[in-house]
Amino acid sequence: MANAYDGMEGYHKVKDLTFAGRSATEYRYDLTVYAVEVHLTTVIDKEIGITLFWYASGKTYEGESGSATFKVFSFKTGSQVVAPVIG
């Protein structure tokens, strides 16, 4: 999952960074369709592949706009974290 956005159509890698104390990669997606612009920024933890930050914004040429944000402020790993087993 940590590399899920690499090569995904429309996404491009912006930079490697430290986010919430974790080594991460920032990706960006920009799309304009007809009269709507959409911009997505996603920061993915390199080690375990979870989303640490997600920001979406959009606007229409008529002036309507909106945005949403998800942000992890701290993240702890250790014996209290158990990854699920699938299959």
N, CA, C and O atoms as a Maestro MAE file, in Angstrom:
{
 s_m_m2io_version
 :::
 2.0.0
}

f_m_ct {
 s_m_title
 :::
 protein
 m_atom[348] {
  # First column is atom index #
  i_m_mmod_type
  r_m_x_coord
  r_m_y_coord
  r_m_z_coord
  i_m_residue_number
  s_m_chain_name
  s_m_pdb_residue_name
  s_m_pdb_atom_name
  i_m_atomic_number
  :::
  1 25 0.818 -1.206 0.000 1 A "MET " " N  " 7
  2 3 0.000 0.000 0.000 1 A "MET " " CA " 6
  3 2 0.856 1.262 0.000 1 A "MET " " C  " 6
  4 15 0.431 2.302 -0.504 1 A "MET " " O  " 8
  5 25 2.056 1.175 0.561 2 A "ALA " " N  " 7
  6 3 2.902 2.363 0.652 2 A "ALA " " CA " 6
  7 2 3.239 2.927 -0.718 2 A "ALA " " C  " 6
  8 15 3.493 4.125 -0.837 2 A "ALA " " O  " 8
  9 25 3.248 2.104 -1.748 3 A "ASN " " N  " 7
  10 3 3.566 2.559 -3.104 3 A "ASN " " CA " 6
  11 2 2.345 2.528 -4.016 3 A "ASN " " C  " 6
  12 15 2.487 2.538 -5.239 3 A "ASN " " O  " 8
  13 25 1.165 2.492 -3.443 4 A "ALA " " N  " 7
  14 3 -0.055 2.333 -4.239 4 A "ALA " " CA " 6
  15 2 -0.287 3.473 -5.216 4 A "ALA " " C  " 6
  16 15 -0.885 3.258 -6.270 4 A "ALA " " O  " 8
  17 25 0.164 4.668 -4.902 5 A "TYR " " N  " 7
  18 3 -0.080 5.814 -5.766 5 A "TYR " " CA " 6
  19 2 0.977 5.962 -6.859 5 A "TYR " " C  " 6
  20 15 0.770 6.700 -7.822 5 A "TYR " " O  " 8
  21 25 2.113 5.264 -6.718 6 A "ASP " " N  " 7
  22 3 3.147 5.326 -7.752 6 A "ASP " " CA " 6
  23 2 2.586 4.783 -9.061 6 A "ASP " " C  " 6
  24 15 2.167 3.627 -9.132 6 A "ASP " " O  " 8
  25 25 2.581 5.599 -10.067 7 A "GLY " " N  " 7
  26 3 2.108 5.167 -11.373 7 A "GLY " " CA " 6
  27 2 0.608 5.185 -11.538 7 A "GLY " " C  " 6
  28 15 0.120 4.883 -12.627 7 A "GLY " " O  " 8
  29 25 -0.158 5.529 -10.498 8 A "MET " " N  " 7
  30 3 -1.607 5.584 -10.630 8 A "MET " " CA " 6
  31 2 -1.962 6.771 -11.521 8 A "MET " " C  " 6
  32 15 -1.464 7.878 -11.320 8 A "MET " " O  " 8
  33 25 -2.800 6.539 -12.478 9 A "GLU " " N  " 7
  34 3 -3.132 7.575 -13.449 9 A "GLU " " CA " 6
  35 2 -3.639 8.845 -12.762 9 A "GLU " " C  " 6
  36 15 -4.553 8.803 -11.938 9 A "GLU " " O  " 8
  37 25 -3.034 9.955 -13.115 10 A "GLY " " N  " 7
  38 3 -3.442 11.243 -12.570 10 A "GLY " " CA " 6
  39 2 -2.659 11.679 -11.350 10 A "GLY " " C  " 6
  40 15 -2.520 12.878 -11.109 10 A "GLY " " O  " 8
  41 25 -2.136 10.727 -10.564 11 A "TYR " " N  " 7
  42 3 -1.349 11.065 -9.381 11 A "TYR " " CA " 6
  43 2 0.110 11.245 -9.759 11 A "TYR " " C  " 6
  44 15 0.616 10.577 -10.661 11 A "TYR " " O  " 8
  45 25 0.777 12.143 -9.070 12 A "HIS " " N  " 7
  46 3 2.220 12.261 -9.231 12 A "HIS " " CA " 6
  47 2 2.857 12.488 -7.853 12 A "HIS " " C  " 6
  48 15 2.279 13.128 -6.975 12 A "HIS " " O  " 8
  49 25 4.053 11.945 -7.700 13 A "LYS " " N  " 7
  50 3 4.785 12.093 -6.452 13 A "LYS " " CA " 6
  51 2 5.295 13.520 -6.351 13 A "LYS " " C  " 6
  52 15 5.882 14.046 -7.297 13 A "LYS " " O  " 8
  53 25 5.068 14.145 -5.196 14 A "VAL " " N  " 7
  54 3 5.530 15.509 -4.958 14 A "VAL " " CA " 6
  55 2 6.877 15.481 -4.248 14 A "VAL " " C  " 6
  56 15 7.843 16.094 -4.703 14 A "VAL " " O  " 8
  57 25 6.932 14.755 -3.116 15 A "LYS " " N  " 7
  58 3 8.173 14.711 -2.349 15 A "LYS " " CA " 6
  59 2 8.081 13.676 -1.241 15 A "LYS " " C  " 6
  60 15 6.996 13.227 -0.871 15 A "LYS " " O  " 8
  61 25 9.240 13.309 -0.722 16 A "ASP " " N  " 7
  62 3 9.331 12.515 0.495 16 A "ASP " " CA " 6
  63 2 9.434 13.495 1.660 16 A "ASP " " C  " 6
  64 15 10.060 14.548 1.537 16 A "ASP " " O  " 8
  65 25 8.823 13.151 2.784 17 A "LEU " " N  " 7
  66 3 8.822 14.048 3.927 17 A "LEU " " CA " 6
  67 2 8.600 13.272 5.213 17 A "LEU " " C  " 6
  68 15 8.330 12.071 5.183 17 A "LEU " " O  " 8
  69 25 8.711 13.950 6.330 18 A "THR " " N  " 7
  70 3 8.356 13.389 7.631 18 A "THR " " CA " 6
  71 2 7.032 14.025 8.038 18 A "THR " " C  " 6
  72 15 6.894 15.248 8.043 18 A "THR " " O  " 8
  73 25 6.061 13.183 8.380 19 A "PHE " " N  " 7
  74 3 4.730 13.670 8.743 19 A "PHE " " CA " 6
  75 2 4.282 12.905 9.977 19 A "PHE " " C  " 6
  76 15 4.321 11.675 9.987 19 A "PHE " " O  " 8
  77 25 3.864 13.603 11.002 20 A "ALA " " N  " 7
  78 3 3.449 13.003 12.286 20 A "ALA " " CA " 6
  79 2 4.538 12.073 12.812 20 A "ALA " " C  " 6
  80 15 4.249 11.035 13.406 20 A "ALA " " O  " 8
  81 25 5.793 12.461 12.584 21 A "GLY " " N  " 7
  82 3 6.917 11.674 13.059 21 A "GLY " " CA " 6
  83 2 7.224 10.438 12.230 21 A "GLY " " C  " 6
  84 15 8.035 9.609 12.641 21 A "GLY " " O  " 8
  85 25 6.591 10.298 11.073 22 A "ARG " " N  " 7
  86 3 6.742 9.110 10.241 22 A "ARG " " CA " 6
  87 2 7.347 9.489 8.889 22 A "ARG " " C  " 6
  88 15 7.120 10.590 8.385 22 A "ARG " " O  " 8
  89 25 8.111 8.577 8.311 23 A "SER " " N  " 7
  90 3 8.653 8.756 6.970 23 A "SER " " CA " 6
  91 2 7.512 8.535 5.977 23 A "SER " " C  " 6
  92 15 6.851 7.497 6.009 23 A "SER " " O  " 8
  93 25 7.283 9.508 5.100 24 A "ALA " " N  " 7
  94 3 6.103 9.454 4.238 24 A "ALA " " CA " 6
  95 2 6.404 10.017 2.849 24 A "ALA " " C  " 6
  96 15 7.466 10.589 2.607 24 A "ALA " " O  " 8
  97 25 5.447 9.840 1.952 25 A "THR " " N  " 7
  98 3 5.523 10.379 0.601 25 A "THR " " CA " 6
  99 2 4.243 11.139 0.312 25 A "THR " " C  " 6
  100 15 3.146 10.665 0.604 25 A "THR " " O  " 8
  101 25 4.392 12.324 -0.266 26 A "GLU " " N  " 7
  102 3 3.243 13.151 -0.640 26 A "GLU " " CA " 6
  103 2 2.945 12.969 -2.130 26 A "GLU " " C  " 6
  104 15 3.846 13.011 -2.968 26 A "GLU " " O  " 8
  105 25 1.664 12.768 -2.441 27 A "TYR " " N  " 7
  106 3 1.190 12.640 -3.816 27 A "TYR " " CA " 6
  107 2 0.158 13.715 -4.102 27 A "TYR " " C  " 6
  108 15 -0.513 14.197 -3.189 27 A "TYR " " O  " 8
  109 25 0.030 14.087 -5.350 28 A "ARG " " N  " 7
  110 3 -0.899 15.136 -5.764 28 A "ARG " " CA " 6
  111 2 -1.688 14.657 -6.979 28 A "ARG " " C  " 6
  112 15 -1.163 13.952 -7.840 28 A "ARG " " O  " 8
  113 25 -2.945 15.051 -7.029 29 A "TYR " " N  " 7
  114 3 -3.814 14.736 -8.155 29 A "TYR " " CA " 6
  115 2 -4.588 16.004 -8.507 29 A "TYR " " C  " 6
  116 15 -5.227 16.605 -7.644 29 A "TYR " " O  " 8
  117 25 -4.529 16.400 -9.752 30 A "ASP " " N  " 7
  118 3 -5.257 17.580 -10.222 30 A "ASP " " CA " 6
  119 2 -6.080 17.180 -11.441 30 A "ASP " " C  " 6
  120 15 -5.590 16.500 -12.343 30 A "ASP " " O  " 8
  121 25 -7.322 17.608 -11.453 31 A "LEU " " N  " 7
  122 3 -8.221 17.242 -12.546 31 A "LEU " " CA " 6
  123 2 -9.136 18.413 -12.861 31 A "LEU " " C  " 6
  124 15 -9.693 19.039 -11.959 31 A "LEU " " O  " 8
  125 25 -9.286 18.699 -14.125 32 A "THR " " N  " 7
  126 3 -10.276 19.677 -14.575 32 A "THR " " CA " 6
  127 2 -11.164 18.989 -15.601 32 A "THR " " C  " 6
  128 15 -10.694 18.495 -16.626 32 A "THR " " O  " 8
  129 25 -12.450 18.969 -15.306 33 A "VAL " " N  " 7
  130 3 -13.427 18.354 -16.203 33 A "VAL " " CA " 6
  131 2 -14.554 19.350 -16.391 33 A "VAL " " C  " 6
  132 15 -15.208 19.764 -15.433 33 A "VAL " " O  " 8
  133 25 -14.768 19.725 -17.630 34 A "TYR " " N  " 7
  134 3 -15.798 20.704 -17.965 34 A "TYR " " CA " 6
  135 2 -15.614 21.962 -17.119 34 A "TYR " " C  " 6
  136 15 -14.633 22.681 -17.307 34 A "TYR " " O  " 8
  137 25 -16.516 22.241 -16.207 35 A "ALA " " N  " 7
  138 3 -16.438 23.477 -15.430 35 A "ALA " " CA " 6
  139 2 -16.067 23.227 -13.970 35 A "ALA " " C  " 6
  140 15 -16.395 24.032 -13.100 35 A "ALA " " O  " 8
  141 25 -15.381 22.108 -13.698 36 A "VAL " " N  " 7
  142 3 -15.047 21.739 -12.324 36 A "VAL " " CA " 6
  143 2 -13.554 21.435 -12.215 36 A "VAL " " C  " 6
  144 15 -12.996 20.724 -13.051 36 A "VAL " " O  " 8
  145 25 -12.915 21.974 -11.185 37 A "GLU " " N  " 7
  146 3 -11.528 21.651 -10.863 37 A "GLU " " CA " 6
  147 2 -11.496 20.876 -9.552 37 A "GLU " " C  " 6
  148 15 -12.186 21.238 -8.599 37 A "GLU " " O  " 8
  149 25 -10.700 19.812 -9.498 38 A "VAL " " N  " 7
  150 3 -10.536 19.014 -8.290 38 A "VAL " " CA " 6
  151 2 -9.046 18.863 -8.018 38 A "VAL " " C  " 6
  152 15 -8.265 18.586 -8.929 38 A "VAL " " O  " 8
  153 25 -8.656 19.047 -6.754 39 A "HIS " " N  " 7
  154 3 -7.264 18.903 -6.340 39 A "HIS " " CA " 6
  155 2 -7.217 18.012 -5.102 39 A "HIS " " C  " 6
  156 15 -7.918 18.270 -4.124 39 A "HIS " " O  " 8
  157 25 -6.400 16.973 -5.141 40 A "LEU " " N  " 7
  158 3 -6.239 16.060 -4.012 40 A "LEU " " CA " 6
  159 2 -4.774 15.995 -3.610 40 A "LEU " " C  " 6
  160 15 -3.896 15.891 -4.467 40 A "LEU " " O  " 8
  161 25 -4.511 16.054 -2.325 41 A "THR " " N  " 7
  162 3 -3.177 15.843 -1.787 41 A "THR " " CA " 6
  163 2 -3.281 14.699 -0.786 41 A "THR " " C  " 6
  164 15 -4.135 14.719 0.100 41 A "THR " " O  " 8
  165 25 -2.411 13.703 -0.929 42 A "THR " " N  " 7
  166 3 -2.422 12.532 -0.062 42 A "THR " " CA " 6
  167 2 -1.006 12.276 0.435 42 A "THR " " C  " 6
  168 15 -0.060 12.292 -0.353 42 A "THR " " O  " 8
  169 25 -0.851 12.037 1.744 43 A "VAL " " N  " 7
  170 3 0.444 11.689 2.323 43 A "VAL " " CA " 6
  171 2 0.326 10.265 2.871 43 A "VAL " " C  " 6
  172 15 -0.530 9.973 3.706 43 A "VAL " " O  " 8
  173 25 1.205 9.389 2.382 44 A "ILE " " N  " 7
  174 3 1.160 7.966 2.727 44 A "ILE " " CA " 6
  175 2 2.408 7.585 3.522 44 A "ILE " " C  " 6
  176 15 3.525 7.934 3.140 44 A "ILE " " O  " 8
  177 25 2.210 6.862 4.637 45 A "ASP " " N  " 7
  178 3 3.318 6.346 5.434 45 A "ASP " " CA " 6
  179 2 4.094 5.321 4.604 45 A "ASP " " C  " 6
  180 15 3.503 4.402 4.038 45 A "ASP " " O  " 8
  181 25 5.404 5.480 4.532 46 A "LYS " " N  " 7
  182 3 6.233 4.579 3.711 46 A "LYS " " CA " 6
  183 2 6.329 3.167 4.275 46 A "LYS " " C  " 6
  184 15 6.387 2.203 3.512 46 A "LYS " " O  " 8
  185 25 6.345 3.031 5.589 47 A "GLU " " N  " 7
  186 3 6.560 1.716 6.193 47 A "GLU " " CA " 6
  187 2 5.307 0.845 6.178 47 A "GLU " " C  " 6
  188 15 5.367 -0.320 5.782 47 A "GLU " " O  " 8
  189 25 4.181 1.398 6.603 48 A "ILE " " N  " 7
  190 3 2.975 0.570 6.727 48 A "ILE " " CA " 6
  191 2 1.853 0.957 5.776 48 A "ILE " " C  " 6
  192 15 0.819 0.289 5.733 48 A "ILE " " O  " 8
  193 25 2.043 2.026 5.016 49 A "GLY " " N  " 7
  194 3 1.118 2.344 3.941 49 A "GLY " " CA " 6
  195 2 -0.197 2.988 4.320 49 A "GLY " " C  " 6
  196 15 -1.114 3.024 3.499 49 A "GLY " " O  " 8
  197 25 -0.324 3.499 5.532 50 A "ILE " " N  " 7
  198 3 -1.591 4.147 5.881 50 A "ILE " " CA " 6
  199 2 -1.584 5.609 5.431 50 A "ILE " " C  " 6
  200 15 -0.526 6.211 5.254 50 A "ILE " " O  " 8
  201 25 -2.757 6.154 5.255 51 A "THR " " N  " 7
  202 3 -2.898 7.560 4.901 51 A "THR " " CA " 6
  203 2 -2.738 8.400 6.159 51 A "THR " " C  " 6
  204 15 -3.468 8.225 7.135 51 A "THR " " O  " 8
  205 25 -1.770 9.319 6.122 52 A "LEU " " N  " 7
  206 3 -1.527 10.202 7.259 52 A "LEU " " CA " 6
  207 2 -2.191 11.563 7.068 52 A "LEU " " C  " 6
  208 15 -2.501 12.249 8.041 52 A "LEU " " O  " 8
  209 25 -2.408 11.950 5.813 53 A "PHE " " N  " 7
  210 3 -2.994 13.245 5.509 53 A "PHE " " CA " 6
  211 2 -3.712 13.141 4.171 53 A "PHE " " C  " 6
  212 15 -3.230 12.506 3.234 53 A "PHE " " O  " 8
  213 25 -4.872 13.778 4.106 54 A "TRP " " N  " 7
  214 3 -5.626 13.818 2.860 54 A "TRP " " CA " 6
  215 2 -6.342 15.161 2.804 54 A "TRP " " C  " 6
  216 15 -7.024 15.549 3.753 54 A "TRP " " O  " 8
  217 25 -6.185 15.861 1.700 55 A "TYR " " N  " 7
  218 3 -6.844 17.148 1.516 55 A "TYR " " CA " 6
  219 2 -7.459 17.172 0.118 55 A "TYR " " C  " 6
  220 15 -6.792 16.871 -0.872 55 A "TYR " " O  " 8
  221 25 -8.706 17.524 0.053 56 A "ALA " " N  " 7
  222 3 -9.399 17.624 -1.225 56 A "ALA " " CA " 6
  223 2 -10.047 18.989 -1.320 56 A "ALA " " C  " 6
  224 15 -10.636 19.480 -0.357 56 A "ALA " " O  " 8
  225 25 -9.933 19.594 -2.488 57 A "SER " " N  " 7
  226 3 -10.617 20.859 -2.722 57 A "SER " " CA " 6
  227 2 -11.121 20.863 -4.151 57 A "SER " " C  " 6
  228 15 -10.590 20.186 -5.031 57 A "SER " " O  " 8
  229 25 -12.149 21.638 -4.344 58 A "GLY " " N  " 7
  230 3 -12.714 21.736 -5.675 58 A "GLY " " CA " 6
  231 2 -13.466 23.027 -5.847 58 A "GLY " " C  " 6
  232 15 -13.876 23.668 -4.881 58 A "GLY " " O  " 8
  233 25 -13.639 23.397 -7.107 59 A "LYS " " N  " 7
  234 3 -14.418 24.596 -7.380 59 A "LYS " " CA " 6
  235 2 -15.005 24.505 -8.780 59 A "LYS " " C  " 6
  236 15 -14.502 23.793 -9.649 59 A "LYS " " O  " 8
  237 25 -16.065 25.236 -8.960 60 A "THR " " N  " 7
  238 3 -16.676 25.342 -10.277 60 A "THR " " CA " 6
  239 2 -16.363 26.723 -10.833 60 A "THR " " C  " 6
  240 15 -16.007 27.637 -10.089 60 A "THR " " O  " 8
  241 25 -16.496 26.863 -12.111 61 A "TYR " " N  " 7
  242 3 -16.251 28.165 -12.718 61 A "TYR " " CA " 6
  243 2 -17.350 29.169 -12.378 61 A "TYR " " C  " 6
  244 15 -17.210 30.363 -12.643 61 A "TYR " " O  " 8
  245 25 -18.443 28.682 -11.789 62 A "GLU " " N  " 7
  246 3 -19.503 29.587 -11.339 62 A "GLU " " CA " 6
  247 2 -19.217 30.148 -9.947 62 A "GLU " " C  " 6
  248 15 -19.976 30.973 -9.441 62 A "GLU " " O  " 8
  249 25 -18.120 29.699 -9.329 63 A "GLY " " N  " 7
  250 3 -17.737 30.251 -8.032 63 A "GLY " " CA " 6
  251 2 -18.033 29.378 -6.831 63 A "GLY " " C  " 6
  252 15 -17.669 29.750 -5.715 63 A "GLY " " O  " 8
  253 25 -18.680 28.230 -7.006 64 A "GLU " " N  " 7
  254 3 -18.930 27.329 -5.888 64 A "GLU " " CA " 6
  255 2 -17.632 26.596 -5.556 64 A "GLU " " C  " 6
  256 15 -16.867 26.240 -6.452 64 A "GLU " " O  " 8
  257 25 -17.387 26.369 -4.253 65 A "SER " " N  " 7
  258 3 -16.166 25.667 -3.871 65 A "SER " " CA " 6
  259 2 -16.373 24.928 -2.552 65 A "SER " " C  " 6
  260 15 -17.335 25.173 -1.824 65 A "SER " " O  " 8
  261 25 -15.457 24.031 -2.268 66 A "GLY " " N  " 7
  262 3 -15.502 23.289 -1.018 66 A "GLY " " CA " 6
  263 2 -14.199 22.560 -0.803 66 A "GLY " " C  " 6
  264 15 -13.388 22.430 -1.719 66 A "GLY " " O  " 8
  265 25 -13.998 22.078 0.431 67 A "SER " " N  " 7
  266 3 -12.791 21.334 0.734 67 A "SER " " CA " 6
  267 2 -13.034 20.417 1.926 67 A "SER " " C  " 6
  268 15 -13.993 20.592 2.678 67 A "SER " " O  " 8
  269 25 -12.149 19.435 2.083 68 A "ALA " " N  " 7
  270 3 -12.207 18.504 3.205 68 A "ALA " " CA " 6
  271 2 -10.782 18.105 3.562 68 A "ALA " " C  " 6
  272 15 -9.920 18.020 2.687 68 A "ALA " " O  " 8
  273 25 -10.531 17.858 4.861 69 A "THR " " N  " 7
  274 3 -9.198 17.503 5.326 69 A "THR " " CA " 6
  275 2 -9.268 16.361 6.332 69 A "THR " " C  " 6
  276 15 -10.158 16.318 7.182 69 A "THR " " O  " 8
  277 25 -8.323 15.444 6.225 70 A "PHE " " N  " 7
  278 3 -8.098 14.390 7.208 70 A "PHE " " CA " 6
  279 2 -6.627 14.469 7.576 70 A "PHE " " C  " 6
  280 15 -5.772 14.500 6.691 70 A "PHE " " O  " 8
  281 25 -6.313 14.503 8.879 71 A "LYS " " N  " 7
  282 3 -4.914 14.657 9.286 71 A "LYS " " CA " 6
  283 2 -4.636 13.852 10.551 71 A "LYS " " C  " 6
  284 15 -5.367 13.947 11.537 71 A "LYS " " O  " 8
  285 25 -3.567 13.056 10.506 72 A "VAL " " N  " 7
  286 3 -3.088 12.334 11.676 72 A "VAL " " CA " 6
  287 2 -2.068 13.233 12.370 72 A "VAL " " C  " 6
  288 15 -1.127 13.713 11.737 72 A "VAL " " O  " 8
  289 25 -2.253 13.460 13.668 73 A "PHE " " N  " 7
  290 3 -1.330 14.317 14.411 73 A "PHE " " CA " 6
  291 2 -0.209 13.531 15.068 73 A "PHE " " C  " 6
  292 15 0.898 14.043 15.233 73 A "PHE " " O  " 8
  293 25 -0.490 12.287 15.443 74 A "SER " " N  " 7
  294 3 0.558 11.429 15.994 74 A "SER " " CA " 6
  295 2 0.168 9.982 15.707 74 A "SER " " C  " 6
  296 15 -1.005 9.644 15.552 74 A "SER " " O  " 8
  297 25 1.189 9.152 15.642 75 A "PHE " " N  " 7
  298 3 0.944 7.749 15.311 75 A "PHE " " CA " 6
  299 2 1.946 6.915 16.085 75 A "PHE " " C  " 6
  300 15 3.153 7.139 15.986 75 A "PHE " " O  " 8
  301 25 1.455 5.949 16.860 76 A "LYS " " N  " 7
  302 3 2.331 5.105 17.666 76 A "LYS " " CA " 6
  303 2 2.262 3.669 17.157 76 A "LYS " " C  " 6
  304 15 1.190 3.162 16.825 76 A "LYS " " O  " 8
  305 25 3.408 3.035 17.103 77 A "THR " " N  " 7
  306 3 3.451 1.609 16.792 77 A "THR " " CA " 6
  307 2 4.090 0.900 17.968 77 A "THR " " C  " 6
  308 15 4.755 1.523 18.795 77 A "THR " " O  " 8
  309 25 3.893 -0.358 18.038 78 A "GLY " " N  " 7
  310 3 4.460 -1.143 19.127 78 A "GLY " " CA " 6
  311 2 3.622 -2.367 19.376 78 A "GLY " " C  " 6
  312 15 2.824 -2.763 18.525 78 A "GLY " " O  " 8
  313 25 3.789 -2.966 20.518 79 A "SER " " N  " 7
  314 3 3.108 -4.230 20.822 79 A "SER " " CA " 6
  315 2 1.594 -4.077 20.891 79 A "SER " " C  " 6
  316 15 0.875 -5.066 20.746 79 A "SER " " O  " 8
  317 25 1.091 -2.858 21.111 80 A "GLN " " N  " 7
  318 3 -0.357 -2.657 21.183 80 A "GLN " " CA " 6
  319 2 -1.016 -2.661 19.805 80 A "GLN " " C  " 6
  320 15 -2.242 -2.726 19.707 80 A "GLN " " O  " 8
  321 25 -0.211 -2.591 18.736 81 A "VAL " " N  " 7
  322 3 -0.764 -2.567 17.390 81 A "VAL " " CA " 6
  323 2 -0.654 -3.962 16.791 81 A "VAL " " C  " 6
  324 15 0.439 -4.521 16.694 81 A "VAL " " O  " 8
  325 25 -1.784 -4.517 16.392 82 A "VAL " " N  " 7
  326 3 -1.787 -5.850 15.786 82 A "VAL " " CA " 6
  327 2 -2.403 -5.718 14.400 82 A "VAL " " C  " 6
  328 15 -3.558 -5.314 14.264 82 A "VAL " " O  " 8
  329 25 -1.636 -6.058 13.376 83 A "ALA " " N  " 7
  330 3 -2.144 -5.997 12.009 83 A "ALA " " CA " 6
  331 2 -3.086 -7.169 11.771 83 A "ALA " " C  " 6
  332 15 -2.799 -8.288 12.196 83 A "ALA " " O  " 8
  333 25 -4.206 -6.926 11.097 84 A "PRO " " N  " 7
  334 3 -5.141 -8.022 10.815 84 A "PRO " " CA " 6
  335 2 -4.569 -8.993 9.793 84 A "PRO " " C  " 6
  336 15 -3.810 -8.607 8.904 84 A "PRO " " O  " 8
  337 25 -4.940 -10.243 9.932 85 A "VAL " " N  " 7
  338 3 -4.524 -11.278 8.982 85 A "VAL " " CA " 6
  339 2 -5.700 -11.568 8.077 85 A "VAL " " C  " 6
  340 15 -6.789 -11.903 8.545 85 A "VAL " " O  " 8
  341 25 -5.479 -11.438 6.774 86 A "ILE " " N  " 7
  342 3 -6.553 -11.679 5.808 86 A "ILE " " CA " 6
  343 2 -6.245 -12.979 5.085 86 A "ILE " " C  " 6
  344 15 -5.138 -13.199 4.595 86 A "ILE " " O  " 8
  345 25 -7.247 -13.824 5.035 87 A "GLY " " N  " 7
  346 3 -7.090 -15.076 4.281 87 A "GLY " " CA " 6
  347 2 -6.692 -16.189 5.079 87 A "GLY " " C  " 6
  348 15 -6.527 -17.293 4.561 87 A "GLY " " O  " 8
  :::
 }
 m_bond[347] {
  # First column is bond index #
  i_m_from
  i_m_to
  i_m_order
  :::
  1 1 2 1
  2 2 3 1
  3 3 4 2
  4 3 5 1
  5 5 6 1
  6 6 7 1
  7 7 8 2
  8 7 9 1
  9 9 10 1
  10 10 11 1
  11 11 12 2
  12 11 13 1
  13 13 14 1
  14 14 15 1
  15 15 16 2
  16 15 17 1
  17 17 18 1
  18 18 19 1
  19 19 20 2
  20 19 21 1
  21 21 22 1
  22 22 23 1
  23 23 24 2
  24 23 25 1
  25 25 26 1
  26 26 27 1
  27 27 28 2
  28 27 29 1
  29 29 30 1
  30 30 31 1
  31 31 32 2
  32 31 33 1
  33 33 34 1
  34 34 35 1
  35 35 36 2
  36 35 37 1
  37 37 38 1
  38 38 39 1
  39 39 40 2
  40 39 41 1
  41 41 42 1
  42 42 43 1
  43 43 44 2
  44 43 45 1
  45 45 46 1
  46 46 47 1
  47 47 48 2
  48 47 49 1
  49 49 50 1
  50 50 51 1
  51 51 52 2
  52 51 53 1
  53 53 54 1
  54 54 55 1
  55 55 56 2
  56 55 57 1
  57 57 58 1
  58 58 59 1
  59 59 60 2
  60 59 61 1
  61 61 62 1
  62 62 63 1
  63 63 64 2
  64 63 65 1
  65 65 66 1
  66 66 67 1
  67 67 68 2
  68 67 69 1
  69 69 70 1
  70 70 71 1
  71 71 72 2
  72 71 73 1
  73 73 74 1
  74 74 75 1
  75 75 76 2
  76 75 77 1
  77 77 78 1
  78 78 79 1
  79 79 80 2
  80 79 81 1
  81 81 82 1
  82 82 83 1
  83 83 84 2
  84 83 85 1
  85 85 86 1
  86 86 87 1
  87 87 88 2
  88 87 89 1
  89 89 90 1
  90 90 91 1
  91 91 92 2
  92 91 93 1
  93 93 94 1
  94 94 95 1
  95 95 96 2
  96 95 97 1
  97 97 98 1
  98 98 99 1
  99 99 100 2
  100 99 101 1
  101 101 102 1
  102 102 103 1
  103 103 104 2
  104 103 105 1
  105 105 106 1
  106 106 107 1
  107 107 108 2
  108 107 109 1
  109 109 110 1
  110 110 111 1
  111 111 112 2
  112 111 113 1
  113 113 114 1
  114 114 115 1
  115 115 116 2
  116 115 117 1
  117 117 118 1
  118 118 119 1
  119 119 120 2
  120 119 121 1
  121 121 122 1
  122 122 123 1
  123 123 124 2
  124 123 125 1
  125 125 126 1
  126 126 127 1
  127 127 128 2
  128 127 129 1
  129 129 130 1
  130 130 131 1
  131 131 132 2
  132 131 133 1
  133 133 134 1
  134 134 135 1
  135 135 136 2
  136 135 137 1
  137 137 138 1
  138 138 139 1
  139 139 140 2
  140 139 141 1
  141 141 142 1
  142 142 143 1
  143 143 144 2
  144 143 145 1
  145 145 146 1
  146 146 147 1
  147 147 148 2
  148 147 149 1
  149 149 150 1
  150 150 151 1
  151 151 152 2
  152 151 153 1
  153 153 154 1
  154 154 155 1
  155 155 156 2
  156 155 157 1
  157 157 158 1
  158 158 159 1
  159 159 160 2
  160 159 161 1
  161 161 162 1
  162 162 163 1
  163 163 164 2
  164 163 165 1
  165 165 166 1
  166 166 167 1
  167 167 168 2
  168 167 169 1
  169 169 170 1
  170 170 171 1
  171 171 172 2
  172 171 173 1
  173 173 174 1
  174 174 175 1
  175 175 176 2
  176 175 177 1
  177 177 178 1
  178 178 179 1
  179 179 180 2
  180 179 181 1
  181 181 182 1
  182 182 183 1
  183 183 184 2
  184 183 185 1
  185 185 186 1
  186 186 187 1
  187 187 188 2
  188 187 189 1
  189 189 190 1
  190 190 191 1
  191 191 192 2
  192 191 193 1
  193 193 194 1
  194 194 195 1
  195 195 196 2
  196 195 197 1
  197 197 198 1
  198 198 199 1
  199 199 200 2
  200 199 201 1
  201 201 202 1
  202 202 203 1
  203 203 204 2
  204 203 205 1
  205 205 206 1
  206 206 207 1
  207 207 208 2
  208 207 209 1
  209 209 210 1
  210 210 211 1
  211 211 212 2
  212 211 213 1
  213 213 214 1
  214 214 215 1
  215 215 216 2
  216 215 217 1
  217 217 218 1
  218 218 219 1
  219 219 220 2
  220 219 221 1
  221 221 222 1
  222 222 223 1
  223 223 224 2
  224 223 225 1
  225 225 226 1
  226 226 227 1
  227 227 228 2
  228 227 229 1
  229 229 230 1
  230 230 231 1
  231 231 232 2
  232 231 233 1
  233 233 234 1
  234 234 235 1
  235 235 236 2
  236 235 237 1
  237 237 238 1
  238 238 239 1
  239 239 240 2
  240 239 241 1
  241 241 242 1
  242 242 243 1
  243 243 244 2
  244 243 245 1
  245 245 246 1
  246 246 247 1
  247 247 248 2
  248 247 249 1
  249 249 250 1
  250 250 251 1
  251 251 252 2
  252 251 253 1
  253 253 254 1
  254 254 255 1
  255 255 256 2
  256 255 257 1
  257 257 258 1
  258 258 259 1
  259 259 260 2
  260 259 261 1
  261 261 262 1
  262 262 263 1
  263 263 264 2
  264 263 265 1
  265 265 266 1
  266 266 267 1
  267 267 268 2
  268 267 269 1
  269 269 270 1
  270 270 271 1
  271 271 272 2
  272 271 273 1
  273 273 274 1
  274 274 275 1
  275 275 276 2
  276 275 277 1
  277 277 278 1
  278 278 279 1
  279 279 280 2
  280 279 281 1
  281 281 282 1
  282 282 283 1
  283 283 284 2
  284 283 285 1
  285 285 286 1
  286 286 287 1
  287 287 288 2
  288 287 289 1
  289 289 290 1
  290 290 291 1
  291 291 292 2
  292 291 293 1
  293 293 294 1
  294 294 295 1
  295 295 296 2
  296 295 297 1
  297 297 298 1
  298 298 299 1
  299 299 300 2
  300 299 301 1
  301 301 302 1
  302 302 303 1
  303 303 304 2
  304 303 305 1
  305 305 306 1
  306 306 307 1
  307 307 308 2
  308 307 309 1
  309 309 310 1
  310 310 311 1
  311 311 312 2
  312 311 313 1
  313 313 314 1
  314 314 315 1
  315 315 316 2
  316 315 317 1
  317 317 318 1
  318 318 319 1
  319 319 320 2
  320 319 321 1
  321 321 322 1
  322 322 323 1
  323 323 324 2
  324 323 325 1
  325 325 326 1
  326 326 327 1
  327 327 328 2
  328 327 329 1
  329 329 330 1
  330 330 331 1
  331 331 332 2
  332 331 333 1
  333 333 334 1
  334 334 335 1
  335 335 336 2
  336 335 337 1
  337 337 338 1
  338 338 339 1
  339 339 340 2
  340 339 341 1
  341 341 342 1
  342 342 343 1
  343 343 344 2
  344 343 345 1
  345 345 346 1
  346 346 347 1
  347 347 348 2
  :::
 }
}
